[in-house]
Amino acid sequence: MTYARSTGMGSAIADPDSPDHLISDGALVAATLAAAPEFAEWPHQELARLIPYVWERHVRAGHLLCREGEQAENAFCLLSGTVRYDGGNGRLITAGFVGHEAALSAPTYLADVTALTDVVTLVVPRTVLQDFGITLGGKTLYHSLLAHHTITEADDEELARPAPPEPEPEPISVGKSIGWLLTAVLPALILLFGERYGLNWHQRDFLAALSVCLVMMSFNLTAQYAAALIAGLACLLLNVAPANVILSGFASDGFFMGLSIFGLGAVLTSSGLAERLVLNILKLSPRSPFWYNLTILVTGVLMTPCLPSANTRVALMTPLIMETSRALGYQDRSREATRLMFSMFVGASLFAPIFLTAKSLNFVIHSMMPEQIRDEFQWLKWTLSASVAGIVMIGLYLITTAAIFRGGEKPRLSQTHLETQLHLLGPMRSREWTALAIAAAFMIAIVTYSVHKISPAWITLAVLCVFLVLGMLNERHIRHSFQWDVLLLVGFFIGLEQTLDYTGITAILTNSLSGVTGYMSSNFPLFIGLLAVVTLLLRMFLPITTAGVLIASVFLPLAVLNGVNPWVVGFAIMMLSETWFLPAQCSYYLTLEELSGDKPVHDQALFLRLNAMSMAMRLVALLASIPFFHYLGLL
């Protein structure tokens, strides 16, 4: 007998005599995977994510598909033909998986698997089965195969392995020790010496509670929302301000808009509509590196106003881009793969200030503006006013990446892979059509605010109620798809601004900084430069939202005093607050790294250099928008 030896996809493309081939019939592969008992409980949306990692293997009758004792690198899903499992009772197999040792702990195949007829199989590598984290409610492909195959007693002994030891608790680091020390010392110093600087009792109490919150966030002593809740509770217990002031953020338009937008995002992702959109855009994109990267960038931008969290957008798109990069034939950590991932990251994060509904910080700063400004700068006016900055950032991205990535490797995207994924998704279901119709109605209602004058917060809340009534949002979505930690922060920070004003601390800061803020009206570009320095220093210690809210709490009232439109200052703060250079400074970059696992497609060092370049783009785009702000009468 002749053994069909394992080869990689690179040789499958280069060698016409190789038994390995690209997928030839997308509809057959989709139907076979959907019918496999191993995937009986899997939604087709999850199965579609498997396609870029698999390929076909053709084995002639009488040859071996698996040889006993050889490395179990792949499992095989039968597309056509019959094989015999030579272990145990020598059973015949015509459907489902063989070579399931690759999904278990066996290093080698436990028996020969012989092709009785000409056989076509789908090759699923061990790395995909165990390492890529394609999940459904905690069940991976590894567990799915494990649950559908029985092992003989002799094989069971060979597969047995001891349970991993319990991890030991990590010792408290020096940095965290310093942080805990500061949480005790700073409030005490404020309470002891604050009176010397003209602070009354309520102001000292409030600043002491706020200092604890900021230190806990800066040193990562606890979750950000936990630090915020601790500070809020301290303010309530110390009677710093009335409860309706401290907790005012949880009754604000910004809080309810954030809550409802999370519901819209949950429906768009869980229905499969977002993934279908990405796959169809890739299928229609011209086959060149420029167009693939531009397509991915634009896809991220289009998702930005619909999914109100950069973490959510990055979490949704990272697996798809990893799959696309490998389907294009790019080597992991290559320049081309890094460019593709960076395009996704830029599209999903860089343009958040352009859209009101793109980020929790936007909701908070919008709620901190005077009521007249809030009514004026709803979704459409906000986007139009920020449009020049968005156009400049896109232009700078295209110019710089074209210069950096000249003459790169040409993509080899298999259209059959995309067609197979779309076959698995099937035609658009009623759930997707409903989500699309409601999302379109929502966007129309937001854009036409000037006509009907209904607050966007109540429009988004109405959309959330419709989803709940139709059953498109259930308890699982509400628990897992709504970022409750972010919503708690939104409520706390909006209340923080009200508490600062109530205690008179805002007035103290305004008087102290009056000399610096005079540049707002006399030399706005210089003010932007000073604001960038202040933001950069705060971002070394504080998360994006915390730094942005603190800066806005100080400078938005100053904008009013200096005759500058608060929206312009708020927009500048949002643009600059996203500045980061170290991975630990950016939660959505950490999300990308976590989803990439130990097999990332991007080169981290190159990615971080590109990110530093994108931070400069923000500042240039902001400065380039100043003439447009003058044209609009905002300056």
N, C-alpha and C positions, 0 to 999 in steps of 0.2 A: 504493500500500500504506500501511496505517496501522501505526505502531509502538507497541507496548505499552510505555509509558514506565515507568521504575523508580520505585517509590514505597516509602516506609517502612511499617512495620507499623502505625504510628499512623494513617496515612491509610487503610490497609486496613480498619481497624476503623470509622473514622468515615465513609468514603465508600462507599456501596453500589455505585457505578458503577466503583470502582477495579478493575483487573485482579488485584490482590493480595488474598488471602484467608487466614484461618486454616486450618490443616489440617482437611480435611473427613472423611477416611477414614484413621484411624490404621493399620488393618491393611494397606491398600494401600501407604501410605508405607513402613511397616516392611518389607514384602515386596519393594518396589522397590529400596530401599537395600541390602537384604541380597543381592539378585540382581545389583546393578551390578558390572561387572567391575572398576571402580576400587577397590571395597572387598572384593574376593574374599578377601583375606588378613586382613581385619579381624574380630575377634570382635564379636558383637552387643552385648556390654557396652560396647565403645568407641563403636560407632555410636549407641547410645542417647544418648550425651552430646551428639550433634550436634543433636538434635531441637528443643530450645528456641530455637535460633538461626535456624531456617528457616521458610518459609511457602510457600503455594501461589501460583502465578500462572497465570491463565487467558488464553489467547491464541486468538482466532478464526482460522479458516482464511483464508489470504491475508495475514495480518498478520505483521509482523516480531517475532521474539523478540530477536534481536541485530542491530544495525546497524553495518556497517563504519565505523570511525573514531570511534564513540562510546565513552565511558569504560567499561572492562570492570570494572564494580563487582560483578557476580554471575556465578556459574556456575549451570547449570540441569540438574537431573536429571529426565528425562522420566518422568511418571507415566502418561500416555496420549497417543495421537496420534502423528503423523509430522511431522518437520521436514526441510528440505533445507539442507545446508551449501553455500552458493553459491561458496565458494572451491575451488580445486583442480579435481576432477572432478565437483563437484556431487553428492556422495553423499547418500543418504537415511539418516536416523537415526530409529530407533523405540525405542531403549532406551539407557540410560547417560547420560552427561553431554555437554552442549554448552556453548559459552561458556567453554571451559577456559582462555582467555587470562587470566581472573580469577585463576587459580591460578599463572600464570607471571609473567614480568616485563613482559608487554605492557601498556602503559597503556590501549590501546583494543582493541576487537574487530577481528580481521583480515579478517572477511568477514561478509556478511549471513547470518542464519539465519532461514528463512521457514517458517511453519506451513502445511503442506499440508492438514491437517485441523484441527479444533478440538483444541487442545493444553492439557493441564494439566501444569505442571512444578513442581518443588520448587526454590525459590530458595535458594541457598547463598551468602551474601555473601563478598566477597574477604577481609574482616577475619577471618571465621571460618576460611577456608582457610589463611591465612598467620599470623595473630597469636594465636589462642587456644590454641595448643599442645596440641591434642587428638592424642595420640600413641599409637603402638604400636611399642615397641622402637626408638624414635628416628625412626620414619616418621610424618610429619604428613599431614594431608589434602592439603596442598600437594604433597608428594612423591608421594602416592598418585595424584593426578590427573596429575601430570607423567609418571609412569611408564607411564600407559595412553593417552597421546595422542602422535601423531607430528605434527611440524611440517614444512611444506615448506621447501626451502632458502631461498626468499625470506623466509619468515616467520622462519626461524632467525636470519637476519642482524638482523632487527628486534628479536628477543628477546635477542640477545647483549648481555652486559654484562660489564665487567671484574670480576675477582675482588676482593673487598674487601681492603684492605691489612692486613698483619699488625699487630695491636695492639702498641703500644710498652709495654714493662714499666713498671709504675707506680713512681715514685720512693718511697723509704722516707719515711714521714711523720715529723713531729717527735715525735708521740706514740709511735710505734713505736721511734724512736731512743732516747727516754727509757726505754722498756721494756727494750730490749736493754742499756742502760747499767745499769739496776737489777738485771738478772739477773746481772751481774758483781759489782756493788757489795754488794748485800744479803747474799749468802752469805759474802763475805769479811768483812763486819762481824760477822756472827753467829759465824764461826769465830774471829775475833780477840778479840772482847769478851764472848763468851758465858760464859766461865769466871768472869768477874767477877760474874755473876748466879747463880752456883751450878749452871751446866749442865755435866754431864760430857761426855766426848768423843762418845759415841754420840748424846746429845741434841743437841749442836751440829751434828753431821753431818746428823742427821735434819731439824732445822729449816732448815738451809742448803738441803738438797734440796727441802724443801717450799716454801721461799720462791721458789725458781726456778720451780716448778710454778705457784704462785699468781700470780707476776708475768707469766708467759707467758700465763696464762688472762686476767688482768685487762686486759692490753694487746693481746690477740688476736694474739700473735706467732706462734702456731701453733695447730693444732686442739687442742681440750681433751684428747682422748684421747692425743695425742702428748705433751703436757705431762705428763700423768699417767704415761705409760710412761717418760719421761725421769727423773722423780722416783723411780719404782719401781726403775729400773735403778741409779740412783745409790745408793739405800739398800742394794741387794744388793751392789754393788761395795764400798761402804764398810763392809759387815758391821754395819749399824745394828741389825739383828735377824735371827733365823734366816729362811731363805727360806719356811718353812712359816707364819710369822707375816705377813711382808710380802705373800705371795701367797695368804693364807687366803681372801680374798674370792672367788677363782676356784673354790673348792671349797665355797662356802657355799650354803645353801638359797636365799638371795635371788638369787644369780647364776643358778642353774638354773631358778628360777621365772621370772625375766625372759627367759631364753633360750626357754623353752617358751611363754610368753605371746606372744612375738613370732611364734612359729610359728602359734599359734591365730589371731592377727590377720592374718597373711599369707594363711591359708586363707579366712577370712571375706571378705577384700577381693578376692582373686584369683578366688574362685568366683562372685562377683557377688551373694552373699547380702546383704552390707551395703548395696549400692546398691539392690537390690530392696526391702529393708526401708524405706529412706528414701523411695523412690518410692511405695510402697503407703501409708505413713503420710501423705504429702502428699496422696495421692488421697482418703484417708478423712477428712482434716482439714476441719472446717467452714470456709466461705469468708469469713474475716474476718481483718484484720491481727493481732488478738489471738491467734486460734487458730493461724494459720500460724507466728507467732513462738514461741508456746508449744510447738507441735509440733516445731519445729526444735530448741528448747532441750532438750526431753525426749529427742529422738533422740540428741543429743550426750551427754546424761547416760547413756543406755542403752549407748552405745558405750564409755563411759569404762572400765568394769571389764574389757572384752574386748580393748581395744587399749591396750597399756601405754606409750603415748607420746602426749603432747599434739601433738607434731609430726605423728605419723601420723594422728591423728584430724582435725586441721585440714587436712592435705594431702588426706585422703579427702573431706571435706565441702565444702571451699572451692569446687571446680568445680561441685558440685551446687547450692550456694547461689547462685552466680553465674548458673547456668542458670535456677534457680527465680525469682530476682529479675527477670530479663528476661522469663520466661514470665508473671510476674504483671503485667507492663506497667509496672514501676517504671523511672524514669529513672536512669541511672548517676549515682552520688554524691548521690542524693536522700536525704532523711531516712528514708524508708520502706526504701530499699535498704540504708542503713547500719544501720538497726535489725535487719533480717533477718540481715545478716552478723554483727552483734554478738551476736545470739541464738545463732547457731551457735558463735561463739567462746567465749561464756560456757558453753554446754553442754559443749563439748569440752575446756575447760581449768579452769574455776573449781571443779569438783567433784572434781578428782583426789585431794585428801586424804581424801575420803569412802570411797574404795575401795582396799584393799590393793594390788590388781593394776593400778592406773591409771597408775603412773609409776615410773620407775627410782628416784627419791629415796625413795619409799615402801619399796621393797625394801631399800635400803641402811639406812634408819633402823630398819626392822623387824629387820634382822639385827644391829644394834648394841644392841638391847635385851637384858636378861637372858633366859636360856632359858625361865624360867618365864613371863615376860611374853609371849615369842614364842608359846609354846604356847597361852596363854590368848587372845591377840588374833590369831586367824586371821580368815578372810574375813568370816564372819557377825558375830562379836563386834565386829570393827573397824567394820563398816558400821553396826551398831546404835548403838555408842557415839558415832559421828560423825553420826548421823542428824539430830539437832537442828540442828547447824550447817548441814547441807544444806537442811533445810526452811526455816530462817531466810533463807538466801541466795536460795532460789527466791522466797520471799515478798517480800523486798526488791527483787529484780529485777522482779517483776511490778508492784509499787507504783510504783517509780521510772520504769520505761519507760512505764507507762500515763500517768503525769503528764507526762512529757517529750514523748511522741508523740501527744498528744490530737488528734483530728480530722485524721488523716493521709489520704493518698490511698488509695482503695479498690482492692484487688487485682483483676486481671482474668486469673486463671489459666485457661489453656485446658486443660480436662480432656482434650481430644483429644491434646494434646502428651504428657501423662502416659500416656495409653493407648497412644500410639505407642511411647513408650519401653518400656513393659511388653510390648507386642507384640514388639519387637525382642529383649527378654530371653527371651521365650517362657515356656513352663511351667518350673517348677523342675526342674532337672536332677538326676541322681543325685549329682553332686558337691556340689550345694547341700544336698540332703537329708542327705547324710552329714555335711557340715560342721555343719548344724543339730543333728543327733542327737548328735554328739560334743560340741559346745559345751554342749548341754543336760545331757548326762551329766556333763561337767566341772563345771558350776555346781552340780548336785545333790551331787556328791562333795565339793565345797568347803564347801557349806552344812552337810553332815552330818558334818563333821570330828569333832565331839564324840562321834559314835557309833563310827566306825571307827578314829579316831586315826592315820590315814595322813597323813604330812606333805603339805601342799598342793604343796610343791616336787616331790615324787615323783609326785603325781597329774598335775601339768602336764607333767612329763617323760614320763609314760606317754602322755598325749595327743599329745605331739610324736612319739613313736615310732610311734603308730598312724597318724598322718598320713604319716610317712615310709614305712611298710610299704604303705599303700594308694596310694602314689604321688601324694598330694595336695600334697606339698611336693617340689619338685625342686631341682636345683642353682641354677637362676635365682632361685627364691624365696629360697633360703638366702643367695645373694650379695646380692640387691638389697632384699629385704623385711625381713631381720633387721638391726636397727641395731647393727652390731658396735661402732661407736664408743661408743654408750651402754653396751653390755655391758662393754666394757673399763673404762669409768668406774665402773660398778657394782662390778666386781671390785677395782679399785684403791681405791675409797673404803671398801669394807668392810675391806680389808686395812689401810687408813690408820688406822682406829679401833683395830684390834688393835695396830698399831705404836705409836700414841700411848700406849696402855696399857702395852705391854711396856717402852718406854723410860722410863716414869715421868713423862712430860710431862702426862698426864691428872691425876696427883696434884698436880703443881705448880699447874696451872690451878685445880683444885678448891680448894686452900688459898688461892690469890690471890683467888678470887671468892666466898669463903664469906660475906662480909658482904652482897653483893648478892643472892645466891641464897637468903638467909634469907627473902626475900619469897615464895618458892615455897610455903612452908607457912603463913606468917603473913598474907600479903596477895596472893593469887594474881592478882587483876585488875591490881594494880600491877606485879607481875612480868611479866604479859603486855604491859603498856605499855613497860616497859624492854626486853623482848625484841623488841618491834616496832621500837624505835629502833635497837638493835644490828643487827637484820636489815636495816633500811633502809640503814644506813651500809655494811654489807658488800655489799649488792646493788648499790650504786653502782659497785663495782669487780669483783665476782665473779659468775659465772653462777649460775643458780638451784640446781643440784645441788651445786656446790662450796660455796656459802655455807651451804646447808642442812646438809651433812655436817659442815662445820667447827663450826657452832653446836651440832649434836647431839653431836659428840665432846666438847664441853665440858659441856653442860648435862644430858645424860642421866645421866652418873655422879653429878652433883650432885643430880638428882632422887631417886636412890636414897638418898643420904646424908640428904636432908631429908624422907624419908618420903612422897614424892609419887610416884604411879604414873608410871613413865617413859613409858607410852603417851600420857598427857595432855600431857606436855611435848613428846614427839615429834610429836604431832598439831598442837600449837601452832606448832612449828617448820615443819612442812610447810605449814600454812595461810599463815604469814607469809613464807616463803621465795619464794613465787610473786609477791610484790609487785614491780611494775615500773611505770614511768611513761614511760620513753623507749624507742622501738622497739628500739634496740640491746641493751636489757636482756633481751629476750624472744625466744628462738629461734623459738618457734612463731608469734609475730606476724610475724617476718621471713619465715617460710614462707608465711603468708597473703599478704603483700605480693608475694613472688616469684611465687606462683601467679596473683595478680591481674594481674600485668604492668602495661602502660601504660594499660590500660582497666579499672580497678577499679570495682566497683559501689558501693563504700562511700566516704564522705567521711572522709579520714584524720583531720582535725582533730576532727570530731565523734566519731569512733570513739575517739580517745585520751582525749577528755573523758569519754566513757562508761566507758572502762577505769579512769580514776582513781576514778570513782564505785564501780566494782566492787571496787577495792582496799579502799575503806572498808567495803564489805559484808563482806569477809573478817573484818576486825577486829571489827565488830559481831556477826557470827555466832559468832565465837570467844568473845567475852565473854558472849553470850546462852547459850552452852552450859555455862557454869560451874555453874549450879544443877543441870543434868542430870548433870554429872560428880559432884557431891555426892550426888545421888540414887542413882547407880550405885555409890557408895562408892569412887570413884577419887581423890577429894580429901578 
